[in-house]
Amino acid sequence: MNEVFTASRFKDMVAPDEVMFSEKGVTLKVNKMIGGTENFVFYGDISGVEIESGLLFATIHIIPRARPEIIIEGFTKADAKKIKQLILERV
């Protein structure tokens, strides 16, 4: 199953963040106007997922075991809940 979630273009028109699921782990693309980062985390290495909800959008905090947390922003609340659910089902 290869699902992809893209943050709202309303929040960031040029470079929205992305979450891509694969069989072994999740890829988190944090895009910036110039550059950005791409992190791959195995499901077994994730110790937690937290959602910070605003009025319209949510920020997702992925907490890997031996690395600093990864923050992805601009997702709808429904997408954030679905992303968290999919990650926790596989951990």
Secondary structure, DSSP 8 states (H G I E B T S, - for coil): ---EEE--TTT-SS---EEEE-SSEEEEEEE-SS-EEEEEEEGGGEEEEEEEE-SSEEEEEEEESSS--EEEEEEEHHHHHHHHHHHHHH-
